[in-house]
Amino acid sequence: MAVSFIGWLGKEVMMSEATEKILNDFTAKVDKDPFEIDVTTVYPELNYAISINGIGCMPLGDIQGIKAKAKQGKTLTESVFMAAILIGRCLGITSNITNAKVLFFDTEQHQRSTAKVVERVHKLCGWDVHKNYDNFSAFSLRSMDIKERLPYILKKIAAKKPHVVFIDGCRDLLHDFNNIEESSNVISTLMKASEECNTAIVNVLHTNKGKEDNNMRGHLGTELLNKCSDVWEVKKDGLIFKVEETDCRNIPTDNWCFTLDESGIPIQLDIEPELSKEEIQMNKMKENFCFILAGQKSLSYTSLSTEYSELTGLKTPTSNRHIGMAVKAGIIQKGNDTNYRLL
């Protein structure tokens, strides 16, 4: 059935059903709110830049964080991430992107130090350290005015269209990391850029100076934590660097660690699973009984309890309880002579 409408000259105009449908469809598209979730729409699955032991992380179109105390290995960790993304695999980290392009922005170091980072990434990739590659670009922004840094980064992202961007460190994109407005503007701008350009933007930020305070610095750190899809923390113990995903919106990845070879290049280390308090206690208890009953020695219940208390400093009731636990765990056994010996 045809319907009519009043034309621009004030005359009635007849409209076919087909024309009416086209007009209604067009109006619906114009009126649709782009910010409203439509349950009839099939939204694309997250596209993860990398996987660690089969678990995807660092999704494109989102922002991420790397945090640590000063000089704990944040930039070394970035180097491993960048190499993995660029060549497909590095230190057990796998890239999910073909022909990936990476940008690295250094706001902290001198150009020579930034060049050293690039050289390290090239070595991890097995590339010529004296050759530039189109899929990996690095920039030293330390000498640039603070207010110019973020616009410059956005300009390069728009021009080069990278899959992943690393900003080391994002604190230098604003004057005061405790300023709520400045911090919110920086994080909001990076979020918008990541979504519009479908790139992962990884932000490096120091944690607070307190020894036990592992929160990222200032209101900037709070904003970054609230908005990030993933946050990794780097800790250095001697020559070993341990990387742990402390916060994530999806499935958390496994911890991983590395050390450095003689030329300062990261090499993979196997990480032992962390033991529970109960497992640690049981191992220590086994060690104590092995020390007391070594050499096929056997002791009565009273003598064993006394020696255990003397060795550990525990009171008799606790030592007696440990004897019972050790028997149940198969560490020691009670013989026909009622003495106790190692199983």
C-alpha positions as a printed Julia matrix, in Angstrom:
343×3 Matrix{Float64}:
  0.0     0.0    0.0
  1.45    3.35  -1.06
  1.62    6.22   1.39
  1.87    9.95   0.77
  3.87   12.82   2.22
  3.91   16.56   1.72
  6.62   17.6   -0.75
  8.76   20.74  -0.61
  6.24   22.69  -2.74
  3.43   21.8   -0.37
  1.96   19.23  -2.73
  1.0    15.71  -1.73
  3.39   13.13  -3.18
  2.69    9.39  -3.36
  5.46    7.05  -2.09
  5.72    3.34  -2.85
  6.26    0.72  -0.14
  9.79    0.06  -1.47
 10.67    3.73  -1.23
  9.15    3.91   2.25
 11.31    0.96   3.39
 14.47    2.58   2.05
 13.59    5.82   3.82
 12.83    4.04   7.11
 16.1     2.06   6.96
 18.05    5.24   6.3
 16.32    7.04   9.17
 17.06    4.15  11.52
 20.75    4.29  10.64
 20.9     8.04  11.11
 19.1     7.89  14.45
 21.18    4.98  15.82
 23.27    5.9   18.86
 26.85    4.7   18.21
 27.49    4.39  21.96
 24.5     2.14  22.69
 25.11   -1.61  22.75
 22.92   -3.4   20.22
 22.39   -7.05  21.18
 21.47   -7.85  17.56
 24.97   -6.82  16.46
 27.78   -9.39  16.34
 30.78   -7.64  17.85
 34.25   -8.89  16.84
 36.25  -11.02  19.25
 39.33   -9.5   20.89
 42.42   -9.7   18.7
 45.38  -10.36  20.99
 48.82   -9.18  19.9
 50.63  -11.93  21.82
 50.1   -15.17  23.72
 52.02  -16.44  26.74
 51.77  -20.22  27.16
 48.69  -20.21  24.96
 46.86  -17.42  26.8
 46.12  -14.33  24.71
 46.91  -10.87  26.05
 47.7    -7.31  24.92
 44.53   -6.88  22.79
 44.57   -4.49  19.85
 42.35   -1.45  20.31
 43.16   -1.19  24.02
 45.85    0.11  26.37
 48.2    -1.83  28.65
 50.79   -1.1   31.34
 54.23   -2.22  32.49
 55.23   -1.16  36.01
 58.29   -1.52  38.25
 60.62    0.31  40.58
 63.45    2.26  38.96
 66.13    0.16  37.21
 64.24   -3.11  37.61
 64.1    -4.14  33.94
 61.06   -2.45  32.44
 62.83   -1.54  29.19
 64.41   -5.01  28.97
 60.92   -6.5   29.26
 59.67   -4.16  26.53
 62.52   -5.36  24.31
 61.4    -8.97  24.7
 57.77   -8.06  23.97
 58.77   -6.06  20.89
 61.0    -8.81  19.5
 58.28  -11.43  20.02
 55.72   -9.3   18.18
 58.1    -8.54  15.31
 59.49  -12.01  14.56
 56.73  -14.28  15.87
 58.34  -15.73  18.99
 60.87  -14.69  21.62
 61.59  -16.17  25.08
 58.41  -18.25  24.95
 56.15  -15.32  23.99
 54.25  -15.86  20.73
 52.96  -13.2   18.35
 49.44  -13.5   16.94
 50.06  -10.89  14.24
 51.45  -11.48  10.76
 53.82   -8.82   9.43
 53.48   -6.83  12.63
 54.53   -3.19  12.87
 55.8    -1.74  16.17
 56.56    1.81  17.35
 58.73    2.59  20.38
 58.71    6.02  22.04
 61.34    6.77  24.7
 60.7     9.91  26.75
 63.36    9.27  29.41
 66.7     8.4   27.85
 69.32   10.12  25.71
 69.27    9.26  22.0
 72.31    7.01  22.41
 70.55    4.98  25.11
 67.42    4.69  22.97
 69.62    3.5   20.1
 70.98    0.8   22.44
 67.41   -0.4   23.05
 66.87   -0.61  19.29
 70.13   -2.51  18.91
 68.99   -4.98  21.61
 65.67   -5.57  19.84
 67.5    -6.14  16.55
 69.76   -8.73  18.2
 66.77  -10.52  19.74
 65.17  -10.57  16.28
 68.37  -11.79  14.6
 68.47   -8.63  12.47
 71.35   -6.51  11.2
 72.01   -3.94  13.96
 73.11   -1.36  11.38
 69.99   -1.55   9.22
 66.63    0.19   9.6
 63.47   -1.88   9.18
 60.13   -0.54   7.96
 58.12   -2.48  10.55
 60.01   -1.16  13.59
 60.54    2.53  14.36
 61.92    4.12  17.53
 61.85    7.73  18.7
 63.73    9.57  21.45
 61.52   12.38  22.79
 63.5    13.45  25.86
 64.56   16.79  24.34
 61.03   17.57  23.11
 58.79   19.95  25.05
 56.29   18.11  27.25
 53.22   19.58  25.56
 54.51   18.46  22.14
 55.12   14.8   22.98
 51.59   13.38  22.97
 50.55   15.15  19.72
 53.76   13.88  18.11
 53.03   10.31  19.2
 49.46   10.53  17.9
 50.72   11.89  14.58
 53.15    8.99  14.16
 50.49    6.43  15.08
 48.12    7.87  12.46
 50.85    7.97   9.81
 52.55    4.6   10.38
 49.48    2.58  11.48
 51.31    0.23  13.89
 49.83   -2.86  15.51
 51.53   -2.17  18.86
 52.98    1.0   20.41
 55.28    1.2   23.44
 55.56    4.47  25.39
 58.46    4.49  27.86
 57.41    6.34  29.96
 53.97    7.88  29.84
 54.65    9.99  32.95
 56.54   12.41  30.68
 53.43   13.16  28.61
 52.15   15.58  31.27
 53.52   18.07  33.81
 51.96   16.71  37.0
 51.1    13.02  37.34
 48.99   13.87  40.41
 46.83   16.32  38.48
 43.43   14.7   37.94
 42.52   16.63  34.79
 45.91   16.2   33.11
 46.06   12.49  33.94
 42.52   11.8   32.76
 43.11   13.69  29.51
 46.27   11.73  28.69
 44.74    8.32  29.39
 41.49    9.19  27.59
 43.45   10.38  24.56
 45.51    7.19  24.44
 42.37    5.06  24.82
 40.69    6.88  21.95
 43.77    6.54  19.75
 44.09    2.83  20.47
 40.46    2.19  19.58
 40.33    4.39  16.47
 43.61    2.99  15.1
 43.04   -0.58  16.38
 46.44   -0.64  18.02
 47.65   -1.81  21.42
 49.35    1.01  23.33
 51.64   -0.25  26.1
 52.5     2.38  28.71
 55.51    2.1   31.03
 55.26    3.76  34.44
 57.27    3.62  37.66
 55.67    2.39  40.86
 55.72    4.45  44.04
 59.03    4.76  45.88
 57.89    2.98  49.05
 59.47   -0.47  49.32
 56.17   -2.28  49.8
 54.08    0.03  47.58
 53.74   -1.51  44.12
 51.05    0.88  42.87
 51.79    2.96  39.79
 52.61    6.58  40.56
 50.06    9.28  41.16
 46.61    9.82  39.71
 48.1     8.94  36.33
 48.87    5.47  37.67
 45.35    5.12  39.08
 43.78    6.13  35.76
 46.07    3.79  33.82
 45.27    0.85  36.11
 41.53    1.47  35.84
 41.6     1.58  32.04
 44.22   -1.07  31.18
 43.41   -4.51  29.8
 46.68   -5.9   31.18
 49.34   -4.73  33.65
 52.7    -6.5   34.07
 55.07   -5.91  36.97
 58.83   -6.47  36.63
 60.99   -7.35  39.64
 64.74   -7.9   39.68
 66.37  -10.42  42.01
 70.11  -10.39  41.45
 70.56  -11.27  37.77
 67.03  -12.65  37.37
 64.11  -10.57  36.08
 60.64  -11.87  36.92
 57.57  -10.65  35.0
 54.13  -11.11  36.56
 50.75  -10.04  35.22
 49.24   -8.38  38.29
 46.03   -7.07  36.71
 43.97   -8.12  33.68
 40.43   -8.04  32.33
 40.63  -11.5   30.8
 42.51  -14.7   31.69
 45.77  -13.91  33.53
 48.96  -15.11  31.88
 51.67  -17.18  33.55
 54.68  -15.56  35.16
 57.89  -15.67  33.14
 61.47  -14.72  33.81
 64.74  -14.06  32.07
 68.36  -13.22  32.74
 71.07  -11.59  30.59
 73.87  -13.19  28.63
 77.43  -11.82  28.61
 76.47   -9.15  26.06
 73.39   -7.96  28.01
 70.77   -9.66  25.82
 67.77  -11.28  27.57
 67.73  -15.09  27.6
 64.91  -17.28  28.85
 64.86  -18.97  32.24
 62.49  -21.71  33.35
 60.44  -20.6   36.33
 59.59  -23.06  39.07
 55.96  -23.12  40.23
 55.44  -21.23  43.45
 54.75  -23.47  46.44
 51.86  -22.97  48.83
 52.53  -22.27  52.52
 51.51  -25.85  53.31
 53.95  -27.25  50.74
 56.76  -25.07  52.07
 56.0   -26.19  55.63
 55.92  -29.86  54.6
 59.26  -29.58  52.75
 60.88  -27.95  55.77
 59.42  -30.58  58.08
 60.75  -33.37  55.85
 64.18  -31.73  55.87
 64.15  -31.66  59.69
 63.17  -35.32  60.1
 65.75  -36.39  57.5
 68.43  -34.55  59.48
 67.42  -36.16  62.8
 66.91  -39.71  61.5
 69.71  -39.83  58.94
 71.73  -43.05  58.63
 68.85  -45.46  59.39
 68.59  -44.04  62.88
 65.46  -44.83  64.9
 64.08  -43.06  67.95
 61.27  -43.5   70.39
 58.37  -41.09  70.2
 59.6   -39.12  73.22
 63.22  -38.94  72.01
 62.13  -37.92  68.5
 59.88  -35.18  69.88
 62.69  -33.9   72.11
 65.27  -33.77  69.31
 62.76  -32.16  66.94
 62.03  -29.44  69.51
 65.75  -28.85  70.08
 66.4   -28.56  66.34
 63.47  -26.33  65.45
 62.88  -24.39  68.66
 59.25  -25.49  68.65
 57.37  -26.44  71.8
 56.63  -30.11  72.57
 52.92  -30.07  71.54
 53.84  -28.6   68.13
 56.66  -31.14  67.66
 54.24  -33.95  68.52
 51.79  -32.62  65.94
 54.55  -32.52  63.3
 55.4   -36.17  64.05
 51.78  -37.08  63.35
 51.76  -35.04  60.14
 55.03  -36.65  58.99
 53.63  -40.15  59.56
 50.48  -39.28  57.62
 52.53  -37.76  54.77
 54.71  -40.86  54.51
 57.91  -39.12  55.62
 58.5   -41.33  58.69
 56.98  -44.56  59.96
 56.51  -46.33  63.3
 58.15  -49.75  63.41
 57.13  -52.91  65.25
 59.58  -51.88  67.98
 57.52  -48.65  68.37
 60.51  -46.56  67.27
 60.29  -44.05  64.42
 62.51  -44.04  61.33
 62.51  -42.57  57.83
 60.19  -44.31  55.39
